[in-house]
Amino acid sequence: MEGPTVFIFRGWKIKKSNEIIFSYQIDNPPINEKSILFKEKIILPNQISHQNSNLLTNVLNNLSLILGISYWKLFSPKTIEIKHFSLSKEQAKFWNIVYTKGLGEFFYQNQINYRKLVNFPFNKKAQIKLSKKKFTPRGLLGVGGGKDSIVAIEELKKKKINFHLFALYHSKKNQIIENVAKKSNHPRLIVYRIIDQKLLDFNQKKIGYNGHVPFSATLSFVQLLLAVLYDYQSLYTANEKSANEGNLIYLNEEINHQWSKSEEYEKLFNHYIHEFITPNINYQSIIRHLTENQIAEKFSHLSKYFFVFSSCNRNFKINHQSNKLWCSRCPKCLFTYLILAPYLSKETLYQIFKKNLLNDKSLLPLFQQLLGKEGNKPFECVGTEKDVQKSLSLLLQNKDFKNDYLVKFFRNEI
């Protein structure tokens, strides 16, 4: 077998009534193999009925494309083939944007020239079959275990919206998400995603490329599948205003770690659903209008969640979860502490984090990044420089925090 490296979407198959197997293939990879086959499994909470419906087929076809991003990035080949269905030109444009912008951080970290790299094939004669099915006016909210999810839960409750929660787990349950969901006292759907072990082995052996993928985009398509299977009209997320801000410029384009949480993606995805799947399901963030400071202020009144939530990404890795809620060393921990400090007592913060992060001199480099004084904004789901500066300005007026090392550093800077 000779020729360029080719990435092939081979389709999907429903097995055991609640399991779906997605298949991918790489021909002529730049390693000593002629072809590599990957299989990923999605396990749903309930049996799949109406397995032959056009709507379900359409959703699964599209879900296969977003799940495939983890396998495509291994070698990032320019040649892409789709074996199980055809995209229209406008659909292909959507997927070119999702792969290019969603993998922006990955391209930057691996120094890949992404310009004109992603080219999804399309068929000018592709037939789009929109479903006219009506759905029950109730919502489905993704829960991630952090303050944003919690505020979104409580905002939906305030609005008296009928909704359920859903979580996407890798292989096993995440106890933080479980605890938050239980505190919310809301029904939830659990989906398991089993990534092919071969991909994880390649990553561990540093064969091919590895890096950040647009996980929130994956969540949105899984959420859409659940809406179609289990009858939900509204898809809700907890993506805040600050997700719209990027981290740096690479090859003259903005790179945004949170692009798939941004308003741009939200609008693109909504348009895609309405034009190519069904006009009767809507996708929106319930906290899009809120700044990080506003979210923190709202969270400060939700004390029942204080000792079960976590935003530290060490708790959400595929192969390893920390035995602590907070590592107190990463950008997410420091940002969360900073943003909550004006609204919670020092004693409460210490009970949550087991440490006063504002007095930790070793965190100064991260602190300067969050302030925009050094390097670029960290590649994490953190707020804007203005969010951080507003919190610190409030802390300068707070007798409990104003003499802490990082607050005094900020005072000397302004």
Secondary structure as the mmCIF struct_conf table of DSSP 4:
data_model
#
loop_
_struct_conf.conf_type_id
_struct_conf.id
_struct_conf.beg_label_comp_id
_struct_conf.beg_label_asym_id
_struct_conf.beg_label_seq_id
_struct_conf.end_label_comp_id
_struct_conf.end_label_asym_id
_struct_conf.end_label_seq_id
BEND BEND1 GLY A 3 PRO A 4
STRN STRN1 VAL A 6 LYS A 15
TURN_TY1_P TURN_TY1_P1 LYS A 16 ASN A 18
STRN STRN2 GLU A 19 ASP A 27
BEND BEND2 ASN A 28 ASN A 28
BEND BEND3 PRO A 30 ASN A 32
BEND BEND4 LYS A 34 LYS A 34
STRN STRN3 SER A 35 ILE A 43
BEND BEND5 PRO A 45 ASN A 46
HELX_LH_PP_P HELX_LH_PP_P1 GLN A 47 SER A 49
TURN_TY1_P TURN_TY1_P2 GLN A 51 ASN A 52
HELX_RH_AL_P HELX_RH_AL_P1 ASN A 54 LEU A 67
TURN_TY1_P TURN_TY1_P3 GLY A 68 GLY A 68
HELX_RH_AL_P HELX_RH_AL_P2 ILE A 69 TRP A 72
TURN_TY1_P TURN_TY1_P4 LYS A 73 PHE A 75
BEND BEND6 LYS A 78 LYS A 78
STRN STRN4 THR A 79 ILE A 82
BEND BEND7 LYS A 83 HIS A 84
HELX_RH_AL_P HELX_RH_AL_P3 LYS A 89 GLY A 102
TURN_TY1_P TURN_TY1_P5 LEU A 103 LEU A 103
HELX_RH_AL_P HELX_RH_AL_P4 GLY A 104 GLN A 109
TURN_TY1_P TURN_TY1_P6 ASN A 110 GLN A 111
TURN_TY1_P TURN_TY1_P7 ARG A 115 LEU A 117
TURN_TY1_P TURN_TY1_P8 LYS A 124 LYS A 125
HELX_LH_PP_P HELX_LH_PP_P2 ALA A 126 ILE A 128
BEND BEND8 PRO A 137 PRO A 137
STRN STRN5 GLY A 139 GLY A 142
BEND BEND9 GLY A 145 GLY A 146
HELX_RH_AL_P HELX_RH_AL_P5 LYS A 147 LYS A 158
TURN_TY1_P TURN_TY1_P9 LYS A 159 LYS A 160
STRN STRN6 PHE A 163 HIS A 170
BEND BEND10 SER A 171 LYS A 172
HELX_RH_AL_P HELX_RH_AL_P6 GLN A 175 SER A 184
TURN_TY1_P TURN_TY1_P10 ASN A 185 ASN A 185
STRN STRN7 ARG A 188 ILE A 194
HELX_RH_AL_P HELX_RH_AL_P7 GLN A 197 GLN A 204
TURN_TY1_P TURN_TY1_P11 LYS A 205 LYS A 206
BEND BEND11 GLY A 208 GLY A 208
HELX_RH_AL_P HELX_RH_AL_P8 PHE A 215 TYR A 230
TURN_TY1_P TURN_TY1_P12 ASP A 231 ASP A 231
BEND BEND12 GLN A 233 GLN A 233
STRN STRN8 SER A 234 THR A 237
HELX_RH_3T_P HELX_RH_3T_P1 LYS A 241 ASN A 244
BEND BEND13 ASN A 247 ASN A 247
STRN STRN9 LEU A 248 TYR A 250
TURN_TY1_P TURN_TY1_P13 LEU A 251 ASN A 252
STRN STRN10 GLU A 253 ILE A 255
TURN_TY1_P TURN_TY1_P14 HIS A 257 GLN A 258
HELX_RH_3T_P HELX_RH_3T_P2 TRP A 259 LYS A 261
BEND BEND14 SER A 262 SER A 262
HELX_RH_AL_P HELX_RH_AL_P9 GLU A 263 PHE A 276
TURN_TY1_P TURN_TY1_P15 ILE A 277 ILE A 277
TURN_TY1_P TURN_TY1_P16 PRO A 279 ASN A 280
STRN STRN11 ASN A 282 SER A 285
TURN_TY1_P TURN_TY1_P17 ILE A 286 HIS A 289
HELX_RH_AL_P HELX_RH_AL_P10 GLU A 292 PHE A 299
TURN_TY1_P TURN_TY1_P18 SER A 300 HIS A 301
HELX_RH_3T_P HELX_RH_3T_P3 SER A 303 TYR A 305
TURN_TY1_P TURN_TY1_P19 PHE A 306 VAL A 308
HELX_RH_3T_P HELX_RH_3T_P4 ASN A 313 ASN A 315
BEND BEND15 PHE A 316 PHE A 316
BEND BEND16 ILE A 318 ASN A 319
BEND BEND17 ASN A 323 LEU A 325
BEND BEND18 SER A 328 CYS A 330
HELX_RH_AL_P HELX_RH_AL_P11 PRO A 331 LEU A 340
HELX_RH_3T_P HELX_RH_3T_P5 ALA A 341 TYR A 343
BEND BEND19 LEU A 344 LEU A 344
HELX_RH_AL_P HELX_RH_AL_P12 LYS A 346 PHE A 353
BEND BEND20 LYS A 354 LYS A 355
HELX_RH_3T_P HELX_RH_3T_P6 LEU A 357 ASN A 359
HELX_RH_3T_P HELX_RH_3T_P7 LYS A 361 LEU A 363
HELX_RH_AL_P HELX_RH_AL_P13 LEU A 364 LEU A 371
TURN_TY1_P TURN_TY1_P20 GLY A 372 GLY A 372
BEND BEND21 LYS A 373 ASN A 376
BEND BEND22 PHE A 379 CYS A 381
HELX_RH_AL_P HELX_RH_AL_P14 GLU A 385 LEU A 395
TURN_TY1_P TURN_TY1_P21 LEU A 396 GLN A 397
TURN_TY1_P TURN_TY1_P22 LYS A 399 ASN A 403
BEND BEND23 ASP A 404 ASP A 404
HELX_RH_AL_P HELX_RH_AL_P15 TYR A 405 GLU A 413
#
